[in-house]
Amino acid sequence: MKYTFDIVGVSPVLHFFNQQQQSQRQSQHQGIEYLGSHICTLDAFLESLETIPAKWGWELDRVVDTVIQFWVHNSDSINYWKRRLTDAGRDNLLVARVADFTALQAEFESLLNKNE
């Protein structure tokens, strides 16, 4: 299985929590998870991954490697989001998406089909 990881934005804590609750109730995004962290560090995101692989049957080592590879190859993006998180203030989270590549592709395709 192939995975993808990306930082997608900054969100108020309450909004992120509400989105997570809605996502769990609908469970339509199987294979896609959004992670929130108060700090922009590799360790923070790796720690937030601990419960996800069991939920989707993911291979933890490959998911961790995907996140590490993102961190190694995207320092400009990481620094950008670190500044945005600092600018946003304490009541906000940095939001990242980790996904099974196939599930993310299907999600994007379904979004495109809805707009046709």
Phi and psi in degrees as a GROMACS rama.xvg file:
@    title "Ramachandran Plot"
@    xaxis  label "Phi"
@    yaxis  label "Psi"
@TYPE xy
-110.728  140.123  LYS-2
-121.491  160.608  TYR-3
-134.083  148.806  THR-4
-138.597  138.574  PHE-5
-156.621  147.428  ASP-6
-85.0655  128.956  ILE-7
-111.252  -14.2044  VAL-8
159.208  -171.835  GLY-9
-117.417  138.727  VAL-10
-140.135  145.314  SER-11
-60.2535  143.987  PRO-12
-54.9606  -47.7974  VAL-13
-62.801  -41.089  LEU-14
-63.4871  -43.9495  HIS-15
-61.941  -44.5268  PHE-16
-59.8684  -45.7043  PHE-17
-61.8096  -42.0137  ASN-18
-62.9225  -40.6518  GLN-19
-63.0152  -41.4039  GLN-20
-64.2798  -43.8543  GLN-21
-63.6226  -41.4582  GLN-22
-62.2991  -40.6057  SER-23
-66.8786  -38.2326  GLN-24
-68.2187  -40.8452  ARG-25
-80.1955  -32.0469  GLN-26
42.2558  35.359  SER-27
-88.152  -15.142  GLN-28
-99.5239  52.6003  HIS-29
-63.5074  129.093  GLN-30
92.2389  5.373  GLY-31
-130.073  127.745  ILE-32
-129.922  144.816  GLU-33
-110.475  133.123  TYR-34
-113.709  142.784  LEU-35
-122.647  141.397  GLY-36
-143.692  141.421  SER-37
-76.6462  -16.2438  HIS-38
-129.132  152.485  ILE-39
-100.712  78.9842  CYS-40
-134.456  154.373  THR-41
-60.2418  -45.0859  LEU-42
-57.8939  -40.5132  ASP-43
-62.5945  -42.9627  ALA-44
-74.1453  -35.3973  PHE-45
-63.4477  -39.4545  LEU-46
-63.7949  -37.8556  GLU-47
-72.3322  -12.9503  SER-48
-79.0018  -15.9847  LEU-49
-54.4695  -34.6222  GLU-50
-92.8967  -14.4079  THR-51
-72.894  -47.2463  ILE-52
-54.6719  -38.5114  PRO-53
-64.6601  -34.5647  ALA-54
-63.9889  -41.6133  LYS-55
-108.44  0.154193  TRP-56
73.8707  26.3531  GLY-57
-76.1145  158.023  TRP-58
-88.2557  106.218  GLU-59
-55.0639  -43.0543  LEU-60
-60.2563  -39.6487  ASP-61
-72.7849  -36.5386  ARG-62
-65.036  -46.8852  VAL-63
-59.7776  -44.3316  VAL-64
-60.8344  -38.6755  ASP-65
-61.9187  -44.3058  THR-66
-65.9846  -42.7672  VAL-67
-63.1358  -43.1723  ILE-68
-62.303  -39.0476  GLN-69
-59.8141  -45.9945  PHE-70
-63.0418  -38.547  TRP-71
-70.0244  -36.8912  VAL-72
-102.169  0.757353  HIS-73
-132.504  46.6481  ASN-74
-61.8518  -36.1704  SER-75
-63.4816  -44.879  ASP-76
-63.952  -42.7884  SER-77
-62.0745  -44.7206  ILE-78
-64.305  -38.2979  ASN-79
-59.2926  -51.0589  TYR-80
-69.0469  -30.4803  TRP-81
-62.9061  -42.5906  LYS-82
-66.4297  -41.4763  ARG-83
-63.4567  -39.6074  ARG-84
-64.5648  -43.5513  LEU-85
-62.1934  -44.3101  THR-86
-62.3628  -34.2786  ASP-87
-72.2744  -27.0773  ALA-88
99.0684  177.438  GLY-89
-67.7914  -26.6463  ARG-90
-88.9788  25.6565  ASP-91
-128.187  159.404  ASN-92
-123.794  150.728  LEU-93
-86.7299  129.306  LEU-94
-110.182  132.045  VAL-95
-127.537  156.95  ALA-96
-118.771  131.96  ARG-97
-122.402  136.336  VAL-98
-152.864  152.985  ALA-99
-68.5698  126.291  ASP-100
-54.47  -41.1005  PHE-101
-65.3259  -41.6162  THR-102
-65.8091  -39.7468  ALA-103
-66.5831  -41.2085  LEU-104
-61.3499  -43.5229  GLN-105
-63.2649  -39.2221  ALA-106
-62.8476  -45.5442  GLU-107
-63.5114  -41.6951  PHE-108
-63.7111  -39.3047  GLU-109
-67.2956  -35.5273  SER-110
-66.0181  -39.8528  LEU-111
-65.7982  -39.2059  LEU-112
-67.7063  -31.2102  ASN-113
-67.7257  -27.2957  LYS-114
-87.9446  -4.08035  ASN-115
